[in-house]
Amino acid sequence: MILEGMNGGSRVWQFAANRALIEEEEMQLRTELQAFVAQWQAHGKDLTASADVFHAGIVLVAIDEHVELPSGCSIDKIFRLLQQWGAANNVDFFNRLIITVPFCNSCKVFDQEQAKLAINAGNLNGNHLVVDAMIQTLNEIRSNWYIPFSQSWMGKKMNP
């Protein structure tokens, strides 16, 4: 189960890398994320949180807001961690104009131009499953994280 032990109603932030991470990067980032959430606080109170890397490029961060609400400053800290890690490893987690096609232990990332080329080459179509970047709760991740490309924001725009 994704982020096992976390309440399904937990709020989720997704950060998609602009490229697949190699195994060493994924392990390093996972270790840093887990150390971060273990000490994550808002106004001196521990947050019930979890984070992990999926498909070698998607970071999920969940906070159980029923236990303790995060503050703006505490949320900024996870963004800073990913910005700094990304800068050090030449990875952008903040490009919202990409789509991620998951594979077992990896992913393929497309911007709109790359998606057009893949569609024209027959390597991407409306039925390919992609990560739904609009999901906001852990229950949604666990049950509906993957949608057909045609139902994604990019697919609707391109009409493959």
PESUL-V530700 format. One record per residue. N is the residue number from 0. RES is the residue in one small letter. PHI is phi as a letter, one per 40 degrees, with the letter a starting at -180 (* if undefined). OMEGA is omega in whole degrees, -180 to 180 (* if undefined). NEAR is the number of other ideal C-beta (glycine too) atoms within 8 Angstrom. Layout:
n->(N,N)
res->(RES,RES)
phi->(PHI,PHI)
omega->(OMEGA,OMEGA)
near->(NEAR,NEAR)
This chain:
n->(0,1,2,3,4,5,6,7,8,9,10,11,12,13,14,15,16,17,18,19,20,21,22,23,24,25,26,27,28,29,30,31,32,33,34,35,36,37,38,39,40,41,42,43,44,45,46,47,48,49,50,51,52,53,54,55,56,57,58,59,60,61,62,63,64,65,66,67,68,69,70,71,72,73,74,75,76,77,78,79,80,81,82,83,84,85,86,87,88,89,90,91,92,93,94,95,96,97,98,99,100,101,102,103,104,105,106,107,108,109,110,111,112,113,114,115,116,117,118,119,120,121,122,123,124,125,126,127,128,129,130,131,132,133,134,135,136,137,138,139,140,141,142,143,144,145,146,147,148,149,150,151,152,153,154,155,156,157,158,159)
res->(m,i,l,e,g,m,n,g,g,s,r,v,w,q,f,a,a,n,r,a,l,i,e,e,e,e,m,q,l,r,t,e,l,q,a,f,v,a,q,w,q,a,h,g,k,d,l,t,a,s,a,d,v,f,h,a,g,i,v,l,v,a,i,d,e,h,v,e,l,p,s,g,c,s,i,d,k,i,f,r,l,l,q,q,w,g,a,a,n,n,v,d,f,f,n,r,l,i,i,t,v,p,f,c,n,s,c,k,v,f,d,q,e,q,a,k,l,a,i,n,a,g,n,l,n,g,n,h,l,v,v,d,a,m,i,q,t,l,n,e,i,r,s,n,w,y,i,p,f,s,q,s,w,m,g,k,k,m,n,p)
phi->(*,c,f,d,g,c,c,c,c,c,c,b,b,b,b,c,c,c,a,c,c,c,d,c,c,c,c,c,c,d,c,c,c,c,c,c,c,c,b,c,b,b,f,g,b,c,c,c,a,a,a,a,b,b,f,f,a,b,c,b,b,b,b,c,c,c,c,a,c,c,c,d,c,c,c,d,c,c,c,c,d,c,c,c,c,c,c,c,b,f,b,b,c,b,c,c,b,b,b,b,b,c,b,d,b,a,a,b,b,b,c,c,c,c,c,d,c,c,c,c,c,g,c,a,a,c,c,c,c,b,c,c,c,c,c,b,b,c,d,c,d,c,b,b,c,b,b,c,d,c,c,c,d,c,c,c,c,c,f,c)
omega->(-179,-179,-178,180,178,176,-179,178,-179,176,-177,169,177,177,-179,177,179,175,176,177,173,-173,-179,178,-179,180,180,-179,179,179,180,179,-179,176,-180,-176,179,-180,-175,-179,171,-179,176,179,180,174,173,-171,176,178,178,179,180,177,175,178,-180,177,173,176,-179,175,175,-177,176,179,-180,179,174,175,176,180,-179,178,178,-178,179,176,179,179,-179,176,-179,179,179,179,-179,-175,179,179,177,178,-171,175,-178,-179,177,175,-177,175,-176,169,-177,-177,-179,178,171,-177,180,163,-174,-180,178,178,177,179,180,177,-179,180,-179,-179,178,176,-176,-178,178,178,177,178,177,-176,-176,-176,-175,180,-180,176,179,178,-176,-176,-173,-174,-177,178,175,180,-178,180,179,179,-179,179,178,-180,-175,-179,-175,*)
near->(4,10,13,5,4,11,9,8,9,15,9,13,9,10,10,14,14,9,7,11,13,7,7,6,10,11,8,8,13,10,8,10,14,10,8,12,12,6,6,12,9,12,5,4,7,6,14,10,10,10,13,11,11,10,12,12,14,14,15,13,13,14,10,13,10,5,7,10,5,10,8,6,7,12,10,8,10,13,8,8,11,12,10,8,11,13,7,5,9,4,11,7,12,8,9,5,5,10,14,15,14,12,8,3,5,10,13,8,15,13,9,10,6,9,13,9,8,10,12,6,6,5,5,10,8,8,7,9,9,15,14,11,11,5,11,6,11,15,8,12,13,9,6,8,10,8,9,11,17,10,7,13,8,12,15,9,7,10,6,9)
